Amino acid sequence: MKLSSIAGKEIVNLATGERLGIIAESDLIIDESNGKILSLIIPRDRSIFSLKRDKKFMEVPWKNIKKIGNDMIIIDYEGSI
């Protein structure tokens, strides 16, 4: 699967039903030694009016990605930001 094929998909948390953002706004952590994806980094403060300088992120292990569908990516994650 190419990264471009998942760009623009919405991320939804199965555990909470929360919409977390769009994959284009997120980052991936990749193991340089083997090229495998380790985790997905999702920004939690997406407001353009926010005055906070330190952004909060949610790091979701790749094993918590349950389904990549046509329109969204379903994760199952109960961790905290």
PDB file of N, CA, C and O in Angstrom:
ATOM      1  N   MET A   1       0.840  -1.176   0.000  1.00  0.00           N
ATOM      2  CA  MET A   1       0.000   0.000   0.000  1.00  0.00           C
ATOM      3  C   MET A   1       0.882   1.235   0.000  1.00  0.00           C
ATOM      4  O   MET A   1       1.857   1.305   0.749  1.00  0.00           O
ATOM      5  N   LYS A   2       0.553   2.195  -0.822  1.00  0.00           N
ATOM      6  CA  LYS A   2       1.293   3.450  -0.884  1.00  0.00           C
ATOM      7  C   LYS A   2       0.723   4.436   0.124  1.00  0.00           C
ATOM      8  O   LYS A   2      -0.469   4.408   0.431  1.00  0.00           O
ATOM      9  N   LEU A   3       1.589   5.313   0.639  1.00  0.00           N
ATOM     10  CA  LEU A   3       1.157   6.350   1.559  1.00  0.00           C
ATOM     11  C   LEU A   3       0.118   7.245   0.897  1.00  0.00           C
ATOM     12  O   LEU A   3      -0.821   7.691   1.556  1.00  0.00           O
ATOM     13  N   SER A   4       0.273   7.511  -0.384  1.00  0.00           N
ATOM     14  CA  SER A   4      -0.680   8.370  -1.087  1.00  0.00           C
ATOM     15  C   SER A   4      -2.080   7.760  -1.134  1.00  0.00           C
ATOM     16  O   SER A   4      -3.064   8.486  -1.278  1.00  0.00           O
ATOM     17  N   SER A   5      -2.181   6.439  -1.014  1.00  0.00           N
ATOM     18  CA  SER A   5      -3.503   5.808  -1.058  1.00  0.00           C
ATOM     19  C   SER A   5      -4.269   5.955   0.254  1.00  0.00           C
ATOM     20  O   SER A   5      -5.483   5.755   0.279  1.00  0.00           O
ATOM     21  N   ILE A   6      -3.581   6.301   1.348  1.00  0.00           N
ATOM     22  CA  ILE A   6      -4.295   6.523   2.607  1.00  0.00           C
ATOM     23  C   ILE A   6      -4.410   8.010   2.956  1.00  0.00           C
ATOM     24  O   ILE A   6      -5.092   8.370   3.916  1.00  0.00           O
ATOM     25  N   ALA A   7      -3.757   8.858   2.194  1.00  0.00           N
ATOM     26  CA  ALA A   7      -3.832  10.303   2.443  1.00  0.00           C
ATOM     27  C   ALA A   7      -5.259  10.785   2.267  1.00  0.00           C
ATOM     28  O   ALA A   7      -5.932  10.400   1.310  1.00  0.00           O
ATOM     29  N   GLY A   8      -5.720  11.612   3.168  1.00  0.00           N
ATOM     30  CA  GLY A   8      -7.062  12.171   3.093  1.00  0.00           C
ATOM     31  C   GLY A   8      -8.116  11.347   3.812  1.00  0.00           C
ATOM     32  O   GLY A   8      -9.259  11.788   3.938  1.00  0.00           O
ATOM     33  N   LYS A   9      -7.759  10.162   4.285  1.00  0.00           N
ATOM     34  CA  LYS A   9      -8.724   9.335   5.006  1.00  0.00           C
ATOM     35  C   LYS A   9      -8.877   9.851   6.436  1.00  0.00           C
ATOM     36  O   LYS A   9      -7.915  10.303   7.058  1.00  0.00           O
ATOM     37  N   GLU A  10     -10.091   9.774   6.934  1.00  0.00           N
ATOM     38  CA  GLU A  10     -10.365  10.196   8.300  1.00  0.00           C
ATOM     39  C   GLU A  10      -9.987   9.076   9.263  1.00  0.00           C
ATOM     40  O   GLU A  10     -10.142   7.896   8.949  1.00  0.00           O
ATOM     41  N   ILE A  11      -9.484   9.462  10.449  1.00  0.00           N
ATOM     42  CA  ILE A  11      -9.100   8.507  11.479  1.00  0.00           C
ATOM     43  C   ILE A  11     -10.183   8.500  12.548  1.00  0.00           C
ATOM     44  O   ILE A  11     -10.524   9.548  13.096  1.00  0.00           O
ATOM     45  N   VAL A  12     -10.730   7.314  12.848  1.00  0.00           N
ATOM     46  CA  VAL A  12     -11.784   7.168  13.847  1.00  0.00           C
ATOM     47  C   VAL A  12     -11.336   6.141  14.880  1.00  0.00           C
ATOM     48  O   VAL A  12     -10.830   5.073  14.537  1.00  0.00           O
ATOM     49  N   ASN A  13     -11.532   6.488  16.162  1.00  0.00           N
ATOM     50  CA  ASN A  13     -11.164   5.592  17.253  1.00  0.00           C
ATOM     51  C   ASN A  13     -12.349   4.702  17.598  1.00  0.00           C
ATOM     52  O   ASN A  13     -13.392   5.198  18.024  1.00  0.00           O
ATOM     53  N   LEU A  14     -12.202   3.410  17.422  1.00  0.00           N
ATOM     54  CA  LEU A  14     -13.240   2.434  17.722  1.00  0.00           C
ATOM     55  C   LEU A  14     -13.583   2.421  19.214  1.00  0.00           C
ATOM     56  O   LEU A  14     -14.742   2.234  19.584  1.00  0.00           O
ATOM     57  N   ALA A  15     -12.583   2.619  20.060  1.00  0.00           N
ATOM     58  CA  ALA A  15     -12.786   2.553  21.507  1.00  0.00           C
ATOM     59  C   ALA A  15     -13.675   3.680  22.024  1.00  0.00           C
ATOM     60  O   ALA A  15     -14.451   3.475  22.957  1.00  0.00           O
ATOM     61  N   THR A  16     -13.569   4.874  21.423  1.00  0.00           N
ATOM     62  CA  THR A  16     -14.310   6.030  21.923  1.00  0.00           C
ATOM     63  C   THR A  16     -15.331   6.581  20.932  1.00  0.00           C
ATOM     64  O   THR A  16     -16.193   7.373  21.312  1.00  0.00           O
ATOM     65  N   GLY A  17     -15.245   6.176  19.678  1.00  0.00           N
ATOM     66  CA  GLY A  17     -16.119   6.718  18.641  1.00  0.00           C
ATOM     67  C   GLY A  17     -15.716   8.115  18.194  1.00  0.00           C
ATOM     68  O   GLY A  17     -16.450   8.759  17.445  1.00  0.00           O
ATOM     69  N   GLU A  18     -14.579   8.583  18.636  1.00  0.00           N
ATOM     70  CA  GLU A  18     -14.106   9.936  18.362  1.00  0.00           C
ATOM     71  C   GLU A  18     -13.433  10.035  16.999  1.00  0.00           C
ATOM     72  O   GLU A  18     -12.660   9.161  16.607  1.00  0.00           O
ATOM     73  N   ARG A  19     -13.738  11.114  16.285  1.00  0.00           N
ATOM     74  CA  ARG A  19     -13.022  11.434  15.049  1.00  0.00           C
ATOM     75  C   ARG A  19     -11.736  12.132  15.449  1.00  0.00           C
ATOM     76  O   ARG A  19     -11.768  13.147  16.145  1.00  0.00           O
ATOM     77  N   LEU A  20     -10.605  11.595  15.015  1.00  0.00           N
ATOM     78  CA  LEU A  20      -9.312  12.100  15.469  1.00  0.00           C
ATOM     79  C   LEU A  20      -8.605  13.008  14.475  1.00  0.00           C
ATOM     80  O   LEU A  20      -7.643  13.684  14.840  1.00  0.00           O
ATOM     81  N   GLY A  21      -9.048  13.039  13.256  1.00  0.00           N
ATOM     82  CA  GLY A  21      -8.389  13.877  12.268  1.00  0.00           C
ATOM     83  C   GLY A  21      -8.283  13.174  10.940  1.00  0.00           C
ATOM     84  O   GLY A  21      -8.939  12.161  10.693  1.00  0.00           O
ATOM     85  N   ILE A  22      -7.453  13.724  10.097  1.00  0.00           N
ATOM     86  CA  ILE A  22      -7.230  13.199   8.758  1.00  0.00           C
ATOM     87  C   ILE A  22      -5.781  12.765   8.658  1.00  0.00           C
ATOM     88  O   ILE A  22      -4.891  13.412   9.211  1.00  0.00           O
ATOM     89  N   ILE A  23      -5.547  11.685   7.961  1.00  0.00           N
ATOM     90  CA  ILE A  23      -4.202  11.114   7.875  1.00  0.00           C
ATOM     91  C   ILE A  23      -3.184  12.115   7.312  1.00  0.00           C
ATOM     92  O   ILE A  23      -2.000  12.023   7.635  1.00  0.00           O
ATOM     93  N   ALA A  24      -3.616  13.057   6.484  1.00  0.00           N
ATOM     94  CA  ALA A  24      -2.694  14.046   5.919  1.00  0.00           C
ATOM     95  C   ALA A  24      -2.115  14.964   6.988  1.00  0.00           C
ATOM     96  O   ALA A  24      -1.037  15.529   6.804  1.00  0.00           O
ATOM     97  N   GLU A  25      -2.833  15.117   8.117  1.00  0.00           N
ATOM     98  CA  GLU A  25      -2.373  15.974   9.204  1.00  0.00           C
ATOM     99  C   GLU A  25      -1.498  15.203  10.188  1.00  0.00           C
ATOM    100  O   GLU A  25      -0.984  15.785  11.143  1.00  0.00           O
ATOM    101  N   SER A  26      -1.328  13.922   9.971  1.00  0.00           N
ATOM    102  CA  SER A  26      -0.612  13.049  10.894  1.00  0.00           C
ATOM    103  C   SER A  26       0.764  12.692  10.346  1.00  0.00           C
ATOM    104  O   SER A  26       1.073  12.942   9.181  1.00  0.00           O
ATOM    105  N   ASP A  27       1.579  12.102  11.212  1.00  0.00           N
ATOM    106  CA  ASP A  27       2.908  11.641  10.830  1.00  0.00           C
ATOM    107  C   ASP A  27       3.032  10.155  11.132  1.00  0.00           C
ATOM    108  O   ASP A  27       2.248   9.595  11.899  1.00  0.00           O
ATOM    109  N   LEU A  28       4.015   9.532  10.525  1.00  0.00           N
ATOM    110  CA  LEU A  28       4.311   8.132  10.769  1.00  0.00           C
ATOM    111  C   LEU A  28       5.705   8.013  11.369  1.00  0.00           C
ATOM    112  O   LEU A  28       6.608   8.769  11.010  1.00  0.00           O
ATOM    113  N   ILE A  29       5.878   7.064  12.284  1.00  0.00           N
ATOM    114  CA  ILE A  29       7.210   6.718  12.769  1.00  0.00           C
ATOM    115  C   ILE A  29       7.566   5.401  12.103  1.00  0.00           C
ATOM    116  O   ILE A  29       6.845   4.410  12.217  1.00  0.00           O
ATOM    117  N   ILE A  30       8.699   5.411  11.401  1.00  0.00           N
ATOM    118  CA  ILE A  30       9.121   4.254  10.613  1.00  0.00           C
ATOM    119  C   ILE A  30      10.453   3.737  11.134  1.00  0.00           C
ATOM    120  O   ILE A  30      11.368   4.514  11.409  1.00  0.00           O
ATOM    121  N   ASP A  31      10.556   2.424  11.268  1.00  0.00           N
ATOM    122  CA  ASP A  31      11.812   1.782  11.674  1.00  0.00           C
ATOM    123  C   ASP A  31      12.769   1.866  10.484  1.00  0.00           C
ATOM    124  O   ASP A  31      12.514   1.273   9.436  1.00  0.00           O
ATOM    125  N   GLU A  32      13.854   2.595  10.646  1.00  0.00           N
ATOM    126  CA  GLU A  32      14.800   2.801   9.552  1.00  0.00           C
ATOM    127  C   GLU A  32      15.507   1.527   9.118  1.00  0.00           C
ATOM    128  O   GLU A  32      15.946   1.417   7.974  1.00  0.00           O
ATOM    129  N   SER A  33      15.618   0.567  10.026  1.00  0.00           N
ATOM    130  CA  SER A  33      16.354  -0.649   9.684  1.00  0.00           C
ATOM    131  C   SER A  33      15.578  -1.593   8.767  1.00  0.00           C
ATOM    132  O   SER A  33      16.177  -2.326   7.980  1.00  0.00           O
ATOM    133  N   ASN A  34      14.240  -1.579   8.867  1.00  0.00           N
ATOM    134  CA  ASN A  34      13.464  -2.501   8.034  1.00  0.00           C
ATOM    135  C   ASN A  34      12.323  -1.848   7.254  1.00  0.00           C
ATOM    136  O   ASN A  34      11.661  -2.511   6.456  1.00  0.00           O
ATOM    137  N   GLY A  35      12.089  -0.552   7.479  1.00  0.00           N
ATOM    138  CA  GLY A  35      11.061   0.172   6.738  1.00  0.00           C
ATOM    139  C   GLY A  35       9.641  -0.049   7.214  1.00  0.00           C
ATOM    140  O   GLY A  35       8.700   0.420   6.575  1.00  0.00           O
ATOM    141  N   LYS A  36       9.463  -0.751   8.319  1.00  0.00           N
ATOM    142  CA  LYS A  36       8.123  -1.010   8.837  1.00  0.00           C
ATOM    143  C   LYS A  36       7.604   0.194   9.619  1.00  0.00           C
ATOM    144  O   LYS A  36       8.365   0.904  10.277  1.00  0.00           O
ATOM    145  N   ILE A  37       6.292   0.408   9.530  1.00  0.00           N
ATOM    146  CA  ILE A  37       5.654   1.492  10.272  1.00  0.00           C
ATOM    147  C   ILE A  37       5.506   1.051  11.718  1.00  0.00           C
ATOM    148  O   ILE A  37       4.986  -0.031  11.995  1.00  0.00           O
ATOM    149  N   LEU A  38       5.967   1.899  12.650  1.00  0.00           N
ATOM    150  CA  LEU A  38       5.869   1.590  14.073  1.00  0.00           C
ATOM    151  C   LEU A  38       4.633   2.214  14.704  1.00  0.00           C
ATOM    152  O   LEU A  38       3.943   1.574  15.498  1.00  0.00           O
ATOM    153  N   SER A  39       4.353   3.476  14.347  1.00  0.00           N
ATOM    154  CA  SER A  39       3.208   4.143  14.954  1.00  0.00           C
ATOM    155  C   SER A  39       2.748   5.324  14.110  1.00  0.00           C
ATOM    156  O   SER A  39       3.439   5.795  13.207  1.00  0.00           O
ATOM    157  N   LEU A  40       1.556   5.774  14.448  1.00  0.00           N
ATOM    158  CA  LEU A  40       0.920   6.912  13.802  1.00  0.00           C
ATOM    159  C   LEU A  40       0.858   8.036  14.827  1.00  0.00           C
ATOM    160  O   LEU A  40       0.402   7.820  15.950  1.00  0.00           O
ATOM    161  N   ILE A  41       1.311   9.237  14.458  1.00  0.00           N
ATOM    162  CA  ILE A  41       1.296  10.393  15.347  1.00  0.00           C
ATOM    163  C   ILE A  41       0.169  11.310  14.887  1.00  0.00           C
ATOM    164  O   ILE A  41       0.186  11.813  13.763  1.00  0.00           O
ATOM    165  N   ILE A  42      -0.816  11.525  15.766  1.00  0.00           N
ATOM    166  CA  ILE A  42      -1.984  12.326  15.422  1.00  0.00           C
ATOM    167  C   ILE A  42      -1.979  13.595  16.269  1.00  0.00           C
ATOM    168  O   ILE A  42      -1.964  13.505  17.497  1.00  0.00           O
ATOM    169  N   PRO A  43      -1.990  14.783  15.645  1.00  0.00           N
ATOM    170  CA  PRO A  43      -2.059  16.021  16.431  1.00  0.00           C
ATOM    171  C   PRO A  43      -3.425  16.138  17.081  1.00  0.00           C
ATOM    172  O   PRO A  43      -4.442  15.872  16.440  1.00  0.00           O
ATOM    173  N   ARG A  44      -3.462  16.534  18.348  1.00  0.00           N
ATOM    174  CA  ARG A  44      -4.722  16.627  19.081  1.00  0.00           C
ATOM    175  C   ARG A  44      -5.287  18.040  19.100  1.00  0.00           C
ATOM    176  O   ARG A  44      -6.494  18.198  19.288  1.00  0.00           O
ATOM    177  N   ASP A  45      -4.482  19.062  18.916  1.00  0.00           N
ATOM    178  CA  ASP A  45      -4.961  20.443  18.941  1.00  0.00           C
ATOM    179  C   ASP A  45      -4.941  20.969  17.515  1.00  0.00           C
ATOM    180  O   ASP A  45      -3.914  21.445  17.032  1.00  0.00           O
ATOM    181  N   ARG A  46      -6.099  20.878  16.839  1.00  0.00           N
ATOM    182  CA  ARG A  46      -6.166  21.249  15.435  1.00  0.00           C
ATOM    183  C   ARG A  46      -6.809  22.616  15.220  1.00  0.00           C
ATOM    184  O   ARG A  46      -7.027  23.018  14.077  1.00  0.00           O
ATOM    185  N   SER A  47      -7.112  23.328  16.287  1.00  0.00           N
ATOM    186  CA  SER A  47      -7.798  24.606  16.161  1.00  0.00           C
ATOM    187  C   SER A  47      -6.843  25.681  15.647  1.00  0.00           C
ATOM    188  O   SER A  47      -5.727  25.819  16.148  1.00  0.00           O
ATOM    189  N   ILE A  48      -7.287  26.440  14.647  1.00  0.00           N
ATOM    190  CA  ILE A  48      -6.441  27.516  14.128  1.00  0.00           C
ATOM    191  C   ILE A  48      -6.454  28.719  15.062  1.00  0.00           C
ATOM    192  O   ILE A  48      -5.630  29.624  14.924  1.00  0.00           O
ATOM    193  N   PHE A  49      -7.392  28.732  16.016  1.00  0.00           N
ATOM    194  CA  PHE A  49      -7.491  29.846  16.946  1.00  0.00           C
ATOM    195  C   PHE A  49      -6.786  29.572  18.267  1.00  0.00           C
ATOM    196  O   PHE A  49      -6.800  30.410  19.168  1.00  0.00           O
ATOM    197  N   SER A  50      -6.180  28.417  18.380  1.00  0.00           N
ATOM    198  CA  SER A  50      -5.506  28.050  19.620  1.00  0.00           C
ATOM    199  C   SER A  50      -4.269  28.911  19.829  1.00  0.00           C
ATOM    200  O   SER A  50      -3.496  29.142  18.899  1.00  0.00           O
ATOM    201  N   LEU A  51      -4.093  29.375  21.037  1.00  0.00           N
ATOM    202  CA  LEU A  51      -2.920  30.193  21.369  1.00  0.00           C
ATOM    203  C   LEU A  51      -1.816  29.367  22.018  1.00  0.00           C
ATOM    204  O   LEU A  51      -0.756  29.898  22.351  1.00  0.00           O
ATOM    205  N   LYS A  52      -2.058  28.082  22.197  1.00  0.00           N
ATOM    206  CA  LYS A  52      -1.053  27.221  22.822  1.00  0.00           C
ATOM    207  C   LYS A  52       0.124  27.024  21.874  1.00  0.00           C
ATOM    208  O   LYS A  52      -0.053  26.813  20.674  1.00  0.00           O
ATOM    209  N   ARG A  53       1.305  27.095  22.427  1.00  0.00           N
ATOM    210  CA  ARG A  53       2.493  26.869  21.612  1.00  0.00           C
ATOM    211  C   ARG A  53       2.908  25.410  21.614  1.00  0.00           C
ATOM    212  O   ARG A  53       3.445  24.920  20.620  1.00  0.00           O
ATOM    213  N   ASP A  54       2.667  24.700  22.720  1.00  0.00           N
ATOM    214  CA  ASP A  54       3.058  23.293  22.754  1.00  0.00           C
ATOM    215  C   ASP A  54       1.856  22.431  22.356  1.00  0.00           C
ATOM    216  O   ASP A  54       0.844  22.375  23.055  1.00  0.00           O
ATOM    217  N   LYS A  55       2.001  21.774  21.227  1.00  0.00           N
ATOM    218  CA  LYS A  55       0.930  20.925  20.726  1.00  0.00           C
ATOM    219  C   LYS A  55       0.964  19.587  21.437  1.00  0.00           C
ATOM    220  O   LYS A  55       2.015  19.119  21.875  1.00  0.00           O
ATOM    221  N   LYS A  56      -0.199  18.989  21.539  1.00  0.00           N
ATOM    222  CA  LYS A  56      -0.305  17.660  22.111  1.00  0.00           C
ATOM    223  C   LYS A  56      -0.511  16.678  20.977  1.00  0.00           C
ATOM    224  O   LYS A  56      -1.194  16.967  19.994  1.00  0.00           O
ATOM    225  N   PHE A  57       0.085  15.527  21.131  1.00  0.00           N
ATOM    226  CA  PHE A  57       0.004  14.495  20.109  1.00  0.00           C
ATOM    227  C   PHE A  57      -0.436  13.181  20.731  1.00  0.00           C
ATOM    228  O   PHE A  57      -0.188  12.918  21.908  1.00  0.00           O
ATOM    229  N   MET A  58      -1.083  12.374  19.933  1.00  0.00           N
ATOM    230  CA  MET A  58      -1.435  11.019  20.325  1.00  0.00           C
ATOM    231  C   MET A  58      -0.590  10.089  19.468  1.00  0.00           C
ATOM    232  O   MET A  58      -0.641  10.160  18.240  1.00  0.00           O
ATOM    233  N   GLU A  59       0.191   9.213  20.106  1.00  0.00           N
ATOM    234  CA  GLU A  59       0.977   8.241  19.364  1.00  0.00           C
ATOM    235  C   GLU A  59       0.264   6.895  19.433  1.00  0.00           C
ATOM    236  O   GLU A  59       0.116   6.315  20.509  1.00  0.00           O
ATOM    237  N   VAL A  60      -0.170   6.412  18.295  1.00  0.00           N
ATOM    238  CA  VAL A  60      -0.924   5.165  18.215  1.00  0.00           C
ATOM    239  C   VAL A  60      -0.034   4.095  17.588  1.00  0.00           C
ATOM    240  O   VAL A  60       0.384   4.238  16.439  1.00  0.00           O
ATOM    241  N   PRO A  61       0.257   3.031  18.320  1.00  0.00           N
ATOM    242  CA  PRO A  61       1.052   1.937  17.734  1.00  0.00           C
ATOM    243  C   PRO A  61       0.359   1.376  16.494  1.00  0.00           C
ATOM    244  O   PRO A  61      -0.867   1.274  16.457  1.00  0.00           O
ATOM    245  N   TRP A  62       1.137   1.015  15.489  1.00  0.00           N
ATOM    246  CA  TRP A  62       0.577   0.517  14.232  1.00  0.00           C
ATOM    247  C   TRP A  62      -0.278  -0.729  14.448  1.00  0.00           C
ATOM    248  O   TRP A  62      -1.212  -0.973  13.684  1.00  0.00           O
ATOM    249  N   LYS A  63       0.027  -1.519  15.475  1.00  0.00           N
ATOM    250  CA  LYS A  63      -0.766  -2.720  15.752  1.00  0.00           C
ATOM    251  C   LYS A  63      -2.202  -2.376  16.159  1.00  0.00           C
ATOM    252  O   LYS A  63      -3.074  -3.244  16.132  1.00  0.00           O
ATOM    253  N   ASN A  64      -2.454  -1.117  16.537  1.00  0.00           N
ATOM    254  CA  ASN A  64      -3.798  -0.686  16.912  1.00  0.00           C
ATOM    255  C   ASN A  64      -4.632  -0.227  15.715  1.00  0.00           C
ATOM    256  O   ASN A  64      -5.805   0.112  15.871  1.00  0.00           O
ATOM    257  N   ILE A  65      -4.038  -0.215  14.533  1.00  0.00           N
ATOM    258  CA  ILE A  65      -4.802   0.080  13.322  1.00  0.00           C
ATOM    259  C   ILE A  65      -5.581  -1.184  12.985  1.00  0.00           C
ATOM    260  O   ILE A  65      -4.990  -2.224  12.693  1.00  0.00           O
ATOM    261  N   LYS A  66      -6.909  -1.094  13.025  1.00  0.00           N
ATOM    262  CA  LYS A  66      -7.745  -2.280  12.838  1.00  0.00           C
ATOM    263  C   LYS A  66      -8.233  -2.443  11.412  1.00  0.00           C
ATOM    264  O   LYS A  66      -8.355  -3.569  10.929  1.00  0.00           O
ATOM    265  N   LYS A  67      -8.514  -1.345  10.726  1.00  0.00           N
ATOM    266  CA  LYS A  67      -9.060  -1.445   9.368  1.00  0.00           C
ATOM    267  C   LYS A  67      -8.753  -0.165   8.604  1.00  0.00           C
ATOM    268  O   LYS A  67      -8.921   0.939   9.122  1.00  0.00           O
ATOM    269  N   ILE A  68      -8.304  -0.328   7.373  1.00  0.00           N
ATOM    270  CA  ILE A  68      -8.137   0.800   6.462  1.00  0.00           C
ATOM    271  C   ILE A  68      -9.175   0.611   5.375  1.00  0.00           C
ATOM    272  O   ILE A  68      -9.042  -0.262   4.517  1.00  0.00           O
ATOM    273  N   GLY A  69     -10.212   1.440   5.418  1.00  0.00           N
ATOM    274  CA  GLY A  69     -11.317   1.341   4.467  1.00  0.00           C
ATOM    275  C   GLY A  69     -11.185   2.359   3.349  1.00  0.00           C
ATOM    276  O   GLY A  69     -10.155   3.018   3.206  1.00  0.00           O
ATOM    277  N   ASN A  70     -12.253   2.478   2.554  1.00  0.00           N
ATOM    278  CA  ASN A  70     -12.248   3.419   1.433  1.00  0.00           C
ATOM    279  C   ASN A  70     -12.202   4.871   1.885  1.00  0.00           C
ATOM    280  O   ASN A  70     -11.567   5.704   1.238  1.00  0.00           O
ATOM    281  N   ASP A  71     -12.880   5.183   3.008  1.00  0.00           N
ATOM    282  CA  ASP A  71     -12.986   6.568   3.456  1.00  0.00           C
ATOM    283  C   ASP A  71     -12.328   6.853   4.794  1.00  0.00           C
ATOM    284  O   ASP A  71     -12.059   8.010   5.117  1.00  0.00           O
ATOM    285  N   MET A  72     -12.065   5.817   5.575  1.00  0.00           N
ATOM    286  CA  MET A  72     -11.530   6.058   6.911  1.00  0.00           C
ATOM    287  C   MET A  72     -10.601   4.950   7.371  1.00  0.00           C
ATOM    288  O   MET A  72     -10.545   3.859   6.803  1.00  0.00           O
ATOM    289  N   ILE A  73      -9.876   5.284   8.427  1.00  0.00           N
ATOM    290  CA  ILE A  73      -8.985   4.347   9.093  1.00  0.00           C
ATOM    291  C   ILE A  73      -9.535   4.160  10.502  1.00  0.00           C
ATOM    292  O   ILE A  73      -9.721   5.129  11.238  1.00  0.00           O
ATOM    293  N   ILE A  74      -9.795   2.907  10.874  1.00  0.00           N
ATOM    294  CA  ILE A  74     -10.330   2.597  12.196  1.00  0.00           C
ATOM    295  C   ILE A  74      -9.184   2.145  13.083  1.00  0.00           C
ATOM    296  O   ILE A  74      -8.446   1.220  12.745  1.00  0.00           O
ATOM    297  N   ILE A  75      -9.043   2.819  14.240  1.00  0.00           N
ATOM    298  CA  ILE A  75      -8.046   2.409  15.222  1.00  0.00           C
ATOM    299  C   ILE A  75      -8.778   1.972  16.492  1.00  0.00           C
ATOM    300  O   ILE A  75      -9.921   2.369  16.720  1.00  0.00           O
ATOM    301  N   ASP A  76      -8.134   1.173  17.300  1.00  0.00           N
ATOM    302  CA  ASP A  76      -8.672   0.773  18.592  1.00  0.00           C
ATOM    303  C   ASP A  76      -7.626   1.146  19.618  1.00  0.00           C
ATOM    304  O   ASP A  76      -6.643   0.430  19.806  1.00  0.00           O
ATOM    305  N   TYR A  77      -7.843   2.283  20.288  1.00  0.00           N
ATOM    306  CA  TYR A  77      -6.817   2.837  21.160  1.00  0.00           C
ATOM    307  C   TYR A  77      -7.462   3.517  22.356  1.00  0.00           C
ATOM    308  O   TYR A  77      -8.336   4.370  22.205  1.00  0.00           O
ATOM    309  N   GLU A  78      -7.019   3.130  23.547  1.00  0.00           N
ATOM    310  CA  GLU A  78      -7.549   3.728  24.765  1.00  0.00           C
ATOM    311  C   GLU A  78      -6.497   4.503  25.528  1.00  0.00           C
ATOM    312  O   GLU A  78      -6.729   4.890  26.673  1.00  0.00           O
ATOM    313  N   GLY A  79      -5.344   4.737  24.921  1.00  0.00           N
ATOM    314  CA  GLY A  79      -4.263   5.469  25.573  1.00  0.00           C
ATOM    315  C   GLY A  79      -4.588   6.935  25.736  1.00  0.00           C
ATOM    316  O   GLY A  79      -5.589   7.421  25.211  1.00  0.00           O
ATOM    317  N   SER A  80      -3.751   7.631  26.456  1.00  0.00           N
ATOM    318  CA  SER A  80      -3.952   9.064  26.682  1.00  0.00           C
ATOM    319  C   SER A  80      -2.945   9.862  25.864  1.00  0.00           C
ATOM    320  O   SER A  80      -1.936   9.332  25.399  1.00  0.00           O
ATOM    321  N   ILE A  81      -3.243  11.148  25.701  1.00  0.00           N
ATOM    322  CA  ILE A  81      -2.357  12.017  24.942  1.00  0.00           C
ATOM    323  C   ILE A  81      -1.255  12.532  25.832  1.00  0.00           C
ATOM    324  O   ILE A  81      -0.396  13.288  25.376  1.00  0.00           O
TER     325      ILE A  81
END
